[in-house]
Amino acid sequence: MKIVSTVLIVLSLALSSAALAEGELSPEQVKEKLQQVRPDLPIREVTKSSLPGFYEVKLVENTLLFVNSDASFFIAGDLYRIETEQFVNVSEEQRSLDRRKILSEVNQSEMVVFSPPEGKKKTSVVVFTDIDCGYCRKLHKEVPELNRLGVEIRYLAYPRAGVKSKSFDKYVSAWCSDNQQLAMTRAKLGQEVEEKDCDNPVAEQYALGNQVGVTGTPALIFEDGTLLPGYLPAEELVNRLGIN
């Protein structure tokens, strides 16, 4: 978010004073106009927005901009739809769809998975986790109960101190272990885990967490793409998931 936040004000001022051609631009032209002002703006995709007359610009850090059709103005922030009895966060709906799509492309073999007994699974939750995070350890103690209640836990790595940190190395050792589940549990109990190294996806998973909007751990992502930051006890989490 730091890169994005430092460029938005400058970009807004520059666009509002730029002499832009009249008429609606194509998505590619919108991208070009934005990056003429800030070449380092990390644009991932430009699509039509549900806000009439605006494009939705997705940045790599899961930030959304709403740019008008000739790219002379933009809005930074969430877009809400006004319904009869509520305000609906349209931006978060889109982020959820993006998270679901991105995570669907992650091979389950790259996750450390704790599954319910055969035939008992009701849903799954992807958890971005840090070996040394206190609330991650607390959540891990709930995993047997979550499994009993039908929730499969799929761990992805998010060492908060970054790549090549001590937490990163601990996750690599657990992932490279012959018994990933046992090694993960031992590590989260603060017990010694044999140091190992192998071809592993830990750095890629850390980058993936940043891409889908993870800013801390644990970060739970439901099957519909909803992101829930932080720890919840098993019973409360099951209630949030809407399963019996």
GROMACS elastic network, one bead per residue, 0.5 to 0.9 nm:
[ bonds ]
;  ai    aj funct       b0    kb
    1     4     6  0.51977   500
    1     5     6  0.59548   500
    1     6     6  0.85600   500
    1    61     6  0.62309   500
    1    62     6  0.86471   500
    1    63     6  0.78386   500
    2     5     6  0.52304   500
    2     6     6  0.61796   500
    2     7     6  0.88485   500
    3     6     6  0.54949   500
    3     7     6  0.67000   500
    3    40     6  0.86813   500
    3    41     6  0.80239   500
    3    42     6  0.86303   500
    4     7     6  0.55332   500
    4     8     6  0.63884   500
    4    41     6  0.70857   500
    4    42     6  0.78476   500
    4    59     6  0.81575   500
    4    61     6  0.78478   500
    4    63     6  0.79306   500
    5     8     6  0.56028   500
    5     9     6  0.78220   500
    6     9     6  0.71671   500
    6    10     6  0.78064   500
    7    10     6  0.54210   500
    7    11     6  0.59191   500
    7    12     6  0.85557   500
    7    38     6  0.74024   500
    7    40     6  0.88582   500
    7    41     6  0.75059   500
    8    11     6  0.50590   500
    8    12     6  0.60438   500
    8    13     6  0.86686   500
    8    76     6  0.76427   500
    9    12     6  0.51330   500
    9    13     6  0.63106   500
    9    14     6  0.85996   500
   10    13     6  0.53329   500
   10    14     6  0.61525   500
   10    15     6  0.86215   500
   10    37     6  0.85898   500
   10    38     6  0.85543   500
   11    14     6  0.51128   500
   11    15     6  0.60446   500
   11    16     6  0.85310   500
   11    34     6  0.75161   500
   11    37     6  0.63211   500
   11    38     6  0.67286   500
   11    74     6  0.89866   500
   12    15     6  0.53056   500
   12    16     6  0.61674   500
   12    17     6  0.87558   500
   12    72     6  0.85166   500
   12    73     6  0.66686   500
   12    74     6  0.67155   500
   12    75     6  0.85487   500
   13    16     6  0.53087   500
   13    17     6  0.64425   500
   13    18     6  0.86657   500
   13    73     6  0.88224   500
   14    17     6  0.53892   500
   14    18     6  0.60409   500
   14    37     6  0.67325   500
   14    72     6  0.89412   500
   15    18     6  0.50430   500
   15    19     6  0.82867   500
   15    20     6  0.83220   500
   15    33     6  0.83376   500
   15    34     6  0.77711   500
   15    37     6  0.74176   500
   15    71     6  0.72544   500
   15    72     6  0.52331   500
   15    73     6  0.62263   500
   15    74     6  0.83643   500
   16    19     6  0.84102   500
   16    71     6  0.88262   500
   16    72     6  0.54094   500
   16    73     6  0.58602   500
   16    74     6  0.88778   500
   17    20     6  0.88015   500
   17    72     6  0.80156   500
   18    72     6  0.72412   500
   19    72     6  0.83866   500
   20    33     6  0.86576   500
   20    70     6  0.71081   500
   20    71     6  0.75423   500
   20    72     6  0.66902   500
   21    24     6  0.87690   500
   21    25     6  0.87257   500
   21    70     6  0.70127   500
   22    25     6  0.85737   500
   22    70     6  0.62864   500
   23    69     6  0.72388   500
   23    70     6  0.58243   500
   24    53     6  0.86277   500
   24    68     6  0.84866   500
   24    70     6  0.50259   500
   24    71     6  0.83857   500
   25    28     6  0.79691   500
   25    29     6  0.57030   500
   25    30     6  0.61578   500
   25    69     6  0.58908   500
   25    70     6  0.54267   500
   25    71     6  0.74578   500
   26    29     6  0.50778   500
   26    30     6  0.62345   500
   26    31     6  0.86989   500
   26    69     6  0.82098   500
   26    70     6  0.87964   500
   27    30     6  0.50651   500
   27    31     6  0.63016   500
   27    32     6  0.86717   500
   27    45     6  0.84641   500
   27    46     6  0.53983   500
   27    47     6  0.63668   500
   27    48     6  0.79483   500
   27    55     6  0.74825   500
   27    57     6  0.88817   500
   28    31     6  0.50897   500
   28    32     6  0.62107   500
   28    33     6  0.86966   500
   28    46     6  0.73615   500
   29    33     6  0.61121   500
   29    34     6  0.86337   500
   29    70     6  0.89702   500
   29    71     6  0.86132   500
   30    33     6  0.51358   500
   30    34     6  0.62928   500
   30    35     6  0.86311   500
   30    46     6  0.76698   500
   30    55     6  0.82801   500
   30    57     6  0.88599   500
   30    67     6  0.79809   500
   30    68     6  0.89701   500
   30    69     6  0.79328   500
   30    70     6  0.74158   500
   30    71     6  0.58499   500
   31    34     6  0.52736   500
   31    35     6  0.61723   500
   31    36     6  0.85343   500
   31    43     6  0.73266   500
   31    45     6  0.83473   500
   31    46     6  0.69639   500
   31    57     6  0.81491   500
   31    71     6  0.88511   500
   32    35     6  0.51606   500
   32    36     6  0.59703   500
   32    37     6  0.88225   500
   32    39     6  0.88460   500
   33    36     6  0.51238   500
   33    37     6  0.68345   500
   33    38     6  0.88845   500
   33    71     6  0.68167   500
   33    72     6  0.89334   500
   34    37     6  0.55190   500
   34    38     6  0.63032   500
   34    39     6  0.77052   500
   34    41     6  0.76270   500
   34    43     6  0.89573   500
   34    71     6  0.75679   500
   35    40     6  0.69922   500
   35    41     6  0.62162   500
   35    42     6  0.87781   500
   35    43     6  0.85005   500
   36    39     6  0.58588   500
   37    41     6  0.87786   500
   38    41     6  0.55091   500
   39    42     6  0.82937   500
   40    43     6  0.87279   500
   41    59     6  0.77647   500
   42    58     6  0.86114   500
   42    59     6  0.54471   500
   42    60     6  0.56893   500
   42    61     6  0.79981   500
   43    46     6  0.77624   500
   43    57     6  0.69414   500
   43    58     6  0.59946   500
   43    60     6  0.61487   500
   44    57     6  0.75859   500
   44    58     6  0.54274   500
   44    59     6  0.50888   500
   44    60     6  0.54447   500
   44    62     6  0.89927   500
   45    56     6  0.81655   500
   45    57     6  0.59010   500
   45    58     6  0.51726   500
   45    59     6  0.71216   500
   45    60     6  0.86934   500
   46    55     6  0.65957   500
   46    56     6  0.57376   500
   46    58     6  0.63398   500
   47    55     6  0.56235   500
   47    56     6  0.52880   500
   47    57     6  0.65935   500
   47    58     6  0.83587   500
   48    51     6  0.83132   500
   48    52     6  0.86095   500
   48    53     6  0.84302   500
   48    54     6  0.66682   500
   48    56     6  0.58305   500
   48    57     6  0.87124   500
   49    52     6  0.68307   500
   49    53     6  0.77695   500
   49    54     6  0.56097   500
   49    57     6  0.86753   500
   49    66     6  0.74858   500
   49    67     6  0.89453   500
   50    53     6  0.86485   500
   50    54     6  0.77843   500
   50    55     6  0.83632   500
   50    56     6  0.83577   500
   50    90     6  0.83929   500
   51    54     6  0.57569   500
   51    55     6  0.78726   500
   51    56     6  0.86086   500
   51    66     6  0.82864   500
   51    79     6  0.82002   500
   51    81     6  0.89755   500
   52    55     6  0.85044   500
   52    68     6  0.89144   500
   53    67     6  0.85109   500
   53    68     6  0.58900   500
   53    69     6  0.56401   500
   54    66     6  0.59937   500
   54    67     6  0.52689   500
   54    69     6  0.53913   500
   54    70     6  0.88644   500
   54    71     6  0.88130   500
   54    74     6  0.85304   500
   55    65     6  0.81012   500
   55    66     6  0.55850   500
   55    67     6  0.50950   500
   55    68     6  0.61347   500
   55    69     6  0.65683   500
   55    71     6  0.87789   500
   56    64     6  0.66678   500
   56    65     6  0.58545   500
   56    67     6  0.64691   500
   56    68     6  0.89467   500
   57    63     6  0.83035   500
   57    64     6  0.56218   500
   57    66     6  0.61640   500
   57    67     6  0.71297   500
   58    61     6  0.82896   500
   58    62     6  0.65007   500
   58    63     6  0.60450   500
   58    65     6  0.66298   500
   58    66     6  0.89930   500
   59    62     6  0.55736   500
   59    63     6  0.52274   500
   59    64     6  0.62391   500
   59    65     6  0.79077   500
   60    63     6  0.71163   500
   60   210     6  0.84877   500
   60   211     6  0.59328   500
   60   212     6  0.85815   500
   61    64     6  0.89024   500
   61   210     6  0.62913   500
   61   211     6  0.51215   500
   61   212     6  0.71805   500
   61   213     6  0.65163   500
   62    95     6  0.71324   500
   62    98     6  0.88276   500
   62   210     6  0.80325   500
   62   211     6  0.59334   500
   62   212     6  0.59353   500
   62   213     6  0.56375   500
   63    76     6  0.83242   500
   63    77     6  0.80256   500
   63    95     6  0.87575   500
   63   213     6  0.83112   500
   64    75     6  0.87582   500
   64    76     6  0.67195   500
   64    77     6  0.67630   500
   64    78     6  0.73780   500
   64    91     6  0.72884   500
   64    95     6  0.87887   500
   65    74     6  0.64723   500
   65    75     6  0.57254   500
   65    77     6  0.67892   500
   65    78     6  0.84110   500
   66    73     6  0.84565   500
   66    74     6  0.52719   500
   66    76     6  0.65719   500
   66    77     6  0.81904   500
   66    79     6  0.84430   500
   67    70     6  0.80447   500
   67    71     6  0.57302   500
   67    72     6  0.76118   500
   67    73     6  0.58830   500
   67    75     6  0.64627   500
   67    76     6  0.88655   500
   68    71     6  0.52282   500
   68    72     6  0.65688   500
   68    73     6  0.57843   500
   68    74     6  0.61659   500
   68    75     6  0.86203   500
   69    72     6  0.78652   500
   69    73     6  0.87219   500
   70    73     6  0.80585   500
   71    74     6  0.72298   500
   75    78     6  0.86882   500
   75    79     6  0.89918   500
   77    91     6  0.83137   500
   78    89     6  0.68145   500
   78    90     6  0.72742   500
   78    91     6  0.52484   500
   78    92     6  0.74207   500
   79    88     6  0.84430   500
   79    89     6  0.60563   500
   79    90     6  0.54970   500
   79    91     6  0.54116   500
   79    92     6  0.84302   500
   80    87     6  0.60657   500
   80    88     6  0.52652   500
   80    90     6  0.52778   500
   80    91     6  0.71944   500
   81    86     6  0.85042   500
   81    87     6  0.57119   500
   81    88     6  0.50049   500
   81    89     6  0.64378   500
   81    90     6  0.62580   500
   82    85     6  0.81994   500
   82    86     6  0.64995   500
   82    88     6  0.64837   500
   83    86     6  0.53130   500
   83    87     6  0.59370   500
   83    88     6  0.71936   500
   84    87     6  0.83626   500
   88    91     6  0.88581   500
   88    92     6  0.87444   500
   88    93     6  0.84630   500
   89    92     6  0.54512   500
   89    93     6  0.64372   500
   89    94     6  0.89224   500
   90    93     6  0.50108   500
   90    94     6  0.63646   500
   90    95     6  0.87105   500
   91    94     6  0.51549   500
   91    95     6  0.62347   500
   91    96     6  0.86585   500
   92    96     6  0.60541   500
   92    97     6  0.85832   500
   92   226     6  0.83895   500
   93    96     6  0.51525   500
   93    97     6  0.64100   500
   93    98     6  0.87639   500
   93   225     6  0.86215   500
   93   226     6  0.83075   500
   94    97     6  0.50884   500
   94    98     6  0.62209   500
   94    99     6  0.86312   500
   95    99     6  0.60870   500
   95   100     6  0.85576   500
   95   212     6  0.78094   500
   95   213     6  0.86028   500
   95   225     6  0.76560   500
   95   226     6  0.83237   500
   96    99     6  0.50778   500
   96   100     6  0.61354   500
   96   101     6  0.86122   500
   96   212     6  0.88363   500
   96   221     6  0.88878   500
   96   224     6  0.67199   500
   96   226     6  0.52947   500
   96   227     6  0.72742   500
   97   100     6  0.51630   500
   97   101     6  0.62447   500
   97   102     6  0.86382   500
   97   224     6  0.72645   500
   97   225     6  0.59140   500
   97   226     6  0.84872   500
   98   101     6  0.51707   500
   98   102     6  0.60820   500
   98   103     6  0.85340   500
   98   212     6  0.77148   500
   98   225     6  0.74416   500
   99   102     6  0.51219   500
   99   103     6  0.59821   500
   99   104     6  0.83569   500
   99   211     6  0.87015   500
   99   212     6  0.56854   500
   99   213     6  0.86093   500
   99   221     6  0.81567   500
   99   224     6  0.84487   500
   99   225     6  0.51967   500
   99   226     6  0.79346   500
   99   227     6  0.84344   500
  100   103     6  0.53463   500
  100   104     6  0.60224   500
  100   105     6  0.88847   500
  100   221     6  0.85124   500
  100   222     6  0.83822   500
  100   223     6  0.67917   500
  100   224     6  0.61461   500
  100   226     6  0.82768   500
  101   104     6  0.51774   500
  101   105     6  0.68045   500
  101   225     6  0.81952   500
  102   105     6  0.55437   500
  102   106     6  0.72531   500
  102   208     6  0.85463   500
  102   212     6  0.79094   500
  103   106     6  0.52600   500
  103   107     6  0.85855   500
  103   126     6  0.85028   500
  103   208     6  0.87689   500
  103   212     6  0.88152   500
  103   225     6  0.85103   500
  104   107     6  0.77857   500
  106   109     6  0.84700   500
  106   110     6  0.72730   500
  106   111     6  0.83605   500
  107   110     6  0.56224   500
  107   111     6  0.74425   500
  108   111     6  0.52591   500
  108   112     6  0.80629   500
  108   113     6  0.78768   500
  108   154     6  0.79677   500
  109   112     6  0.76455   500
  109   113     6  0.85002   500
  110   156     6  0.80158   500
  110   175     6  0.85980   500
  110   200     6  0.80389   500
  110   201     6  0.67358   500
  110   202     6  0.89204   500
  111   126     6  0.89316   500
  111   154     6  0.59331   500
  111   155     6  0.54731   500
  111   156     6  0.56527   500
  111   157     6  0.84133   500
  111   175     6  0.83699   500
  111   201     6  0.88884   500
  112   153     6  0.82675   500
  112   154     6  0.58428   500
  112   155     6  0.50309   500
  112   156     6  0.69887   500
  112   174     6  0.89322   500
  112   175     6  0.71632   500
  112   180     6  0.63885   500
  112   181     6  0.65719   500
  112   184     6  0.80821   500
  113   152     6  0.72689   500
  113   153     6  0.57798   500
  113   155     6  0.61420   500
  113   180     6  0.85070   500
  113   181     6  0.72097   500
  114   143     6  0.74793   500
  114   144     6  0.84062   500
  114   147     6  0.73248   500
  114   151     6  0.88595   500
  114   152     6  0.58667   500
  114   153     6  0.51695   500
  114   154     6  0.64804   500
  114   155     6  0.82789   500
  114   181     6  0.70443   500
  115   118     6  0.81284   500
  115   121     6  0.74140   500
  115   124     6  0.86448   500
  115   147     6  0.60367   500
  115   150     6  0.82197   500
  115   151     6  0.73167   500
  115   153     6  0.65153   500
  115   154     6  0.82951   500
  116   119     6  0.79071   500
  116   120     6  0.58700   500
  116   121     6  0.55362   500
  116   122     6  0.87331   500
  116   144     6  0.82797   500
  116   146     6  0.79313   500
  116   148     6  0.60124   500
  116   149     6  0.77520   500
  116   150     6  0.55949   500
  116   151     6  0.65086   500
  116   152     6  0.59300   500
  116   153     6  0.88158   500
  117   120     6  0.55146   500
  117   121     6  0.71798   500
  117   147     6  0.73889   500
  117   148     6  0.74913   500
  117   150     6  0.80556   500
  118   121     6  0.71241   500
  119   122     6  0.87173   500
  119   150     6  0.89958   500
  120   147     6  0.84184   500
  120   148     6  0.79304   500
  120   149     6  0.80103   500
  120   150     6  0.54233   500
  120   151     6  0.85577   500
  121   124     6  0.77603   500
  121   147     6  0.77379   500
  121   148     6  0.87929   500
  121   149     6  0.81067   500
  121   151     6  0.60291   500
  121   152     6  0.65844   500
  122   149     6  0.80986   500
  122   151     6  0.60218   500
  122   152     6  0.78845   500
  122   243     6  0.73451   500
  122   244     6  0.88795   500
  123   150     6  0.66233   500
  123   151     6  0.52482   500
  123   152     6  0.62840   500
  123   222     6  0.83917   500
  123   223     6  0.73586   500
  123   241     6  0.82658   500
  123   243     6  0.81383   500
  124   150     6  0.83260   500
  124   151     6  0.53804   500
  124   153     6  0.59223   500
  124   154     6  0.71419   500
  124   221     6  0.89381   500
  124   222     6  0.69042   500
  124   223     6  0.64903   500
  125   151     6  0.70752   500
  125   152     6  0.62061   500
  125   153     6  0.52269   500
  125   154     6  0.60702   500
  125   155     6  0.85023   500
  125   220     6  0.63860   500
  125   221     6  0.57216   500
  125   222     6  0.50047   500
  125   223     6  0.65290   500
  126   152     6  0.84815   500
  126   153     6  0.61336   500
  126   155     6  0.59108   500
  126   156     6  0.70451   500
  126   219     6  0.81375   500
  126   220     6  0.57479   500
  126   221     6  0.51219   500
  126   222     6  0.66076   500
  126   223     6  0.80192   500
  127   153     6  0.68376   500
  127   154     6  0.59282   500
  127   156     6  0.60241   500
  127   157     6  0.83394   500
  127   217     6  0.84328   500
  127   218     6  0.64171   500
  127   219     6  0.55609   500
  127   221     6  0.63945   500
  127   222     6  0.89481   500
  128   136     6  0.89820   500
  128   154     6  0.84867   500
  128   155     6  0.59234   500
  128   157     6  0.55416   500
  128   158     6  0.54593   500
  128   159     6  0.87862   500
  128   205     6  0.84725   500
  128   206     6  0.84443   500
  128   209     6  0.69564   500
  128   214     6  0.77671   500
  128   216     6  0.85761   500
  128   217     6  0.64383   500
  128   218     6  0.57388   500
  128   219     6  0.51329   500
  128   220     6  0.65678   500
  128   221     6  0.82817   500
  129   132     6  0.88407   500
  129   133     6  0.76055   500
  129   136     6  0.61234   500
  129   137     6  0.89683   500
  129   155     6  0.65466   500
  129   156     6  0.62582   500
  129   157     6  0.53963   500
  129   158     6  0.52014   500
  129   159     6  0.70054   500
  129   160     6  0.86870   500
  129   216     6  0.86316   500
  129   217     6  0.55771   500
  129   218     6  0.51075   500
  129   219     6  0.69411   500
  129   220     6  0.88839   500
  130   133     6  0.52786   500
  130   134     6  0.87577   500
  130   136     6  0.65205   500
  130   137     6  0.85339   500
  130   156     6  0.88969   500
  130   157     6  0.64413   500
  130   158     6  0.54115   500
  130   160     6  0.65540   500
  130   167     6  0.67628   500
  130   168     6  0.80593   500
  130   171     6  0.77396   500
  130   188     6  0.88627   500
  130   217     6  0.64837   500
  130   218     6  0.72336   500
  131   134     6  0.84826   500
  131   136     6  0.71784   500
  131   137     6  0.73241   500
  131   157     6  0.85363   500
  131   158     6  0.86899   500
  131   159     6  0.72202   500
  131   167     6  0.59511   500
  131   168     6  0.81145   500
  131   170     6  0.69086   500
  131   171     6  0.64282   500
  131   184     6  0.78744   500
  131   187     6  0.65232   500
  131   188     6  0.56532   500
  131   190     6  0.87011   500
  132   135     6  0.89476   500
  132   136     6  0.76179   500
  132   137     6  0.74661   500
  132   159     6  0.82157   500
  132   160     6  0.89918   500
  132   167     6  0.62319   500
  132   170     6  0.87950   500
  132   187     6  0.82746   500
  132   188     6  0.69520   500
  132   190     6  0.80905   500
  133   136     6  0.51146   500
  133   137     6  0.63439   500
  133   138     6  0.87305   500
  133   159     6  0.86935   500
  133   160     6  0.84221   500
  133   188     6  0.85186   500
  133   217     6  0.69290   500
  133   218     6  0.77607   500
  134   137     6  0.51872   500
  134   138     6  0.62895   500
  134   139     6  0.87136   500
  134   188     6  0.87907   500
  135   139     6  0.60399   500
  135   140     6  0.84550   500
  135   217     6  0.75071   500
  135   218     6  0.67365   500
  135   230     6  0.73619   500
  135   231     6  0.59808   500
  136   139     6  0.50484   500
  136   140     6  0.61354   500
  136   141     6  0.88131   500
  136   188     6  0.79130   500
  136   217     6  0.65897   500
  136   218     6  0.52857   500
  136   219     6  0.89466   500
  136   230     6  0.83608   500
  136   231     6  0.72536   500
  137   141     6  0.65344   500
  137   185     6  0.87678   500
  137   188     6  0.53194   500
  137   189     6  0.70521   500
  138   141     6  0.53697   500
  138   142     6  0.70214   500
  138   188     6  0.87370   500
  138   231     6  0.76720   500
  138   233     6  0.87888   500
  139   142     6  0.51824   500
  139   143     6  0.67996   500
  139   218     6  0.79708   500
  139   231     6  0.61488   500
  139   232     6  0.72363   500
  139   233     6  0.72342   500
  139   234     6  0.81630   500
  140   143     6  0.51623   500
  140   144     6  0.82175   500
  140   185     6  0.75699   500
  140   188     6  0.73930   500
  141   144     6  0.70898   500
  141   145     6  0.83207   500
  141   185     6  0.87039   500
  141   188     6  0.88953   500
  141   189     6  0.89857   500
  142   145     6  0.54361   500
  142   146     6  0.61320   500
  142   147     6  0.86586   500
  142   233     6  0.68809   500
  142   234     6  0.58496   500
  143   147     6  0.59751   500
  143   148     6  0.84606   500
  143   151     6  0.84269   500
  143   152     6  0.84409   500
  143   153     6  0.71993   500
  143   234     6  0.77889   500
  144   147     6  0.50869   500
  144   148     6  0.61895   500
  144   149     6  0.86956   500
  145   149     6  0.62340   500
  145   150     6  0.87227   500
  145   151     6  0.86708   500
  145   234     6  0.65715   500
  145   235     6  0.85996   500
  146   149     6  0.50389   500
  146   150     6  0.63495   500
  146   151     6  0.51480   500
  146   152     6  0.72805   500
  146   153     6  0.80023   500
  146   234     6  0.57128   500
  146   235     6  0.80508   500
  146   237     6  0.85756   500
  146   238     6  0.77048   500
  147   150     6  0.50593   500
  147   152     6  0.58696   500
  147   153     6  0.76890   500
  148   151     6  0.73610   500
  149   234     6  0.85469   500
  149   235     6  0.86821   500
  149   238     6  0.77271   500
  149   243     6  0.87199   500
  149   244     6  0.79851   500
  150   238     6  0.89629   500
  150   243     6  0.85489   500
  150   244     6  0.89079   500
  151   238     6  0.78635   500
  156   202     6  0.78159   500
  156   205     6  0.61568   500
  156   206     6  0.80045   500
  156   209     6  0.83159   500
  157   168     6  0.80778   500
  157   171     6  0.70420   500
  157   172     6  0.89759   500
  157   201     6  0.84272   500
  157   202     6  0.56839   500
  157   203     6  0.79129   500
  157   204     6  0.86633   500
  157   205     6  0.55033   500
  157   206     6  0.58061   500
  157   209     6  0.80428   500
  158   161     6  0.86973   500
  158   162     6  0.77693   500
  158   168     6  0.80140   500
  158   202     6  0.78316   500
  158   203     6  0.84572   500
  158   205     6  0.67200   500
  158   207     6  0.82680   500
  158   208     6  0.87625   500
  158   209     6  0.65404   500
  158   210     6  0.87216   500
  158   214     6  0.84446   500
  158   216     6  0.82479   500
  158   217     6  0.73680   500
  158   218     6  0.85904   500
  159   162     6  0.54472   500
  159   163     6  0.71781   500
  159   165     6  0.75685   500
  159   166     6  0.86214   500
  159   167     6  0.55964   500
  159   168     6  0.53038   500
  159   171     6  0.78722   500
  159   202     6  0.86624   500
  159   203     6  0.89773   500
  159   206     6  0.68400   500
  159   217     6  0.85865   500
  160   163     6  0.86055   500
  160   165     6  0.86549   500
  160   167     6  0.77813   500
  160   168     6  0.83961   500
  160   206     6  0.85083   500
  160   215     6  0.85247   500
  160   216     6  0.70204   500
  160   217     6  0.76292   500
  161   164     6  0.84083   500
  161   165     6  0.58355   500
  161   166     6  0.80113   500
  161   167     6  0.70875   500
  161   168     6  0.77201   500
  162   165     6  0.57886   500
  162   166     6  0.89702   500
  162   167     6  0.81215   500
  162   168     6  0.68305   500
  162   203     6  0.84330   500
  162   206     6  0.75843   500
  163   166     6  0.88245   500
  163   167     6  0.86426   500
  163   168     6  0.58963   500
  163   169     6  0.84027   500
  163   202     6  0.82628   500
  163   203     6  0.61011   500
  163   206     6  0.77039   500
  164   167     6  0.79752   500
  164   168     6  0.55551   500
  164   169     6  0.62958   500
  164   203     6  0.85830   500
  165   169     6  0.63089   500
  165   170     6  0.86989   500
  166   169     6  0.51035   500
  166   170     6  0.62425   500
  166   171     6  0.87058   500
  167   170     6  0.50701   500
  167   171     6  0.62760   500
  167   172     6  0.86760   500
  168   171     6  0.52177   500
  168   172     6  0.63064   500
  168   173     6  0.87978   500
  168   202     6  0.74292   500
  168   203     6  0.81933   500
  169   172     6  0.50081   500
  169   173     6  0.62610   500
  169   174     6  0.87294   500
  169   195     6  0.81178   500
  169   196     6  0.85959   500
  169   197     6  0.84233   500
  170   173     6  0.51310   500
  170   174     6  0.63508   500
  170   175     6  0.86462   500
  170   187     6  0.73917   500
  170   193     6  0.77823   500
  170   195     6  0.74945   500
  170   196     6  0.87468   500
  171   174     6  0.50783   500
  171   175     6  0.60349   500
  171   176     6  0.84740   500
  171   184     6  0.77489   500
  171   187     6  0.83012   500
  171   202     6  0.73774   500
  172   175     6  0.50447   500
  172   176     6  0.59738   500
  172   177     6  0.84684   500
  172   195     6  0.83302   500
  172   196     6  0.70043   500
  172   197     6  0.63565   500
  172   198     6  0.78334   500
  172   200     6  0.69759   500
  172   201     6  0.85570   500
  172   202     6  0.65759   500
  173   176     6  0.51947   500
  173   177     6  0.61102   500
  173   180     6  0.88760   500
  173   183     6  0.79591   500
  173   184     6  0.89293   500
  173   193     6  0.71121   500
  173   194     6  0.67417   500
  173   195     6  0.51767   500
  173   197     6  0.60693   500
  173   198     6  0.84804   500
  174   177     6  0.51823   500
  174   178     6  0.86139   500
  174   179     6  0.80226   500
  174   180     6  0.55582   500
  174   181     6  0.79639   500
  174   182     6  0.83013   500
  174   184     6  0.54234   500
  174   185     6  0.89225   500
  174   186     6  0.88682   500
  174   187     6  0.74417   500
  174   193     6  0.72132   500
  174   194     6  0.82237   500
  174   195     6  0.82362   500
  174   196     6  0.77643   500
  175   178     6  0.83521   500
  175   179     6  0.84125   500
  175   180     6  0.55361   500
  175   181     6  0.86628   500
  175   183     6  0.78822   500
  175   184     6  0.77691   500
  175   196     6  0.86374   500
  175   197     6  0.86876   500
  175   198     6  0.87092   500
  175   200     6  0.73084   500
  175   201     6  0.88040   500
  175   202     6  0.82771   500
  176   179     6  0.83438   500
  176   180     6  0.70834   500
  176   195     6  0.88929   500
  176   196     6  0.60751   500
  176   197     6  0.61308   500
  176   198     6  0.59858   500
  176   199     6  0.80717   500
  176   200     6  0.72639   500
  177   180     6  0.52812   500
  177   181     6  0.87532   500
  177   182     6  0.86532   500
  177   183     6  0.65399   500
  177   184     6  0.89707   500
  177   193     6  0.88154   500
  177   194     6  0.80177   500
  177   195     6  0.87175   500
  177   196     6  0.69498   500
  177   197     6  0.87310   500
  178   183     6  0.84479   500
  179   182     6  0.55448   500
  179   183     6  0.61677   500
  179   184     6  0.85725   500
  180   183     6  0.51140   500
  180   184     6  0.59207   500
  180   185     6  0.85010   500
  181   184     6  0.51392   500
  181   185     6  0.61829   500
  181   186     6  0.86278   500
  182   185     6  0.51392   500
  182   186     6  0.61261   500
  182   187     6  0.85398   500
  183   186     6  0.51035   500
  183   187     6  0.60379   500
  183   188     6  0.85381   500
  183   192     6  0.89202   500
  183   193     6  0.62800   500
  183   194     6  0.84339   500
  184   187     6  0.51243   500
  184   188     6  0.61216   500
  184   189     6  0.85937   500
  184   193     6  0.85457   500
  185   188     6  0.51528   500
  185   189     6  0.62213   500
  185   190     6  0.87691   500
  185   191     6  0.86336   500
  186   189     6  0.50886   500
  186   190     6  0.64504   500
  186   191     6  0.51120   500
  186   192     6  0.69200   500
  186   193     6  0.67202   500
  187   190     6  0.51066   500
  187   191     6  0.53681   500
  187   192     6  0.65872   500
  187   193     6  0.61678   500
  188   191     6  0.73377   500
  189   192     6  0.89162   500
  190   193     6  0.88637   500
  192   195     6  0.88672   500
  193   196     6  0.87434   500
  197   200     6  0.79845   500
  200   203     6  0.79511   500
  200   204     6  0.86500   500
  201   204     6  0.52175   500
  201   205     6  0.60277   500
  201   206     6  0.86734   500
  202   205     6  0.50838   500
  202   206     6  0.62618   500
  202   207     6  0.87596   500
  203   206     6  0.51139   500
  203   207     6  0.63854   500
  203   208     6  0.85931   500
  204   207     6  0.51114   500
  204   208     6  0.60614   500
  204   209     6  0.86495   500
  205   209     6  0.61251   500
  205   210     6  0.87099   500
  206   209     6  0.51420   500
  206   210     6  0.66175   500
  206   211     6  0.88137   500
  207   210     6  0.51907   500
  207   211     6  0.62966   500
  207   212     6  0.89246   500
  208   212     6  0.63379   500
  208   213     6  0.87259   500
  208   214     6  0.86481   500
  209   212     6  0.53575   500
  209   213     6  0.63402   500
  209   214     6  0.50872   500
  209   215     6  0.79758   500
  209   219     6  0.88841   500
  210   213     6  0.52979   500
  210   214     6  0.53213   500
  210   215     6  0.70178   500
  211   214     6  0.74886   500
  212   227     6  0.88759   500
  213   227     6  0.83252   500
  214   217     6  0.76815   500
  214   218     6  0.88877   500
  214   219     6  0.63978   500
  214   227     6  0.83463   500
  214   229     6  0.79238   500
  215   219     6  0.80453   500
  215   229     6  0.83727   500
  216   219     6  0.65254   500
  216   229     6  0.71951   500
  216   230     6  0.77471   500
  217   220     6  0.84496   500
  217   229     6  0.69660   500
  217   230     6  0.62644   500
  217   231     6  0.83972   500
  218   228     6  0.87203   500
  218   229     6  0.63295   500
  218   230     6  0.51656   500
  218   231     6  0.64381   500
  219   227     6  0.69203   500
  219   228     6  0.59700   500
  219   230     6  0.58366   500
  219   231     6  0.81112   500
  220   226     6  0.80924   500
  220   227     6  0.57581   500
  220   229     6  0.60401   500
  220   230     6  0.74201   500
  220   231     6  0.85296   500
  221   224     6  0.79753   500
  221   225     6  0.57778   500
  221   226     6  0.54601   500
  221   228     6  0.61539   500
  221   229     6  0.84699   500
  222   225     6  0.52914   500
  222   226     6  0.52498   500
  222   227     6  0.66911   500
  222   228     6  0.79618   500
  222   241     6  0.75647   500
  223   226     6  0.73496   500
  228   231     6  0.86646   500
  231   237     6  0.87300   500
  232   235     6  0.81663   500
  232   236     6  0.61441   500
  232   237     6  0.56274   500
  233   236     6  0.54348   500
  233   237     6  0.60907   500
  233   238     6  0.86377   500
  234   237     6  0.51103   500
  234   238     6  0.61079   500
  234   239     6  0.86340   500
  235   238     6  0.51488   500
  235   239     6  0.63029   500
  235   240     6  0.87747   500
  236   239     6  0.50521   500
  236   240     6  0.63097   500
  236   241     6  0.86777   500
  237   240     6  0.50104   500
  237   241     6  0.62051   500
  237   242     6  0.86873   500
  238   242     6  0.63070   500
  238   243     6  0.60365   500
  238   244     6  0.75714   500
  239   242     6  0.50535   500
  239   243     6  0.64807   500
  239   244     6  0.77983   500
  240   243     6  0.80739   500
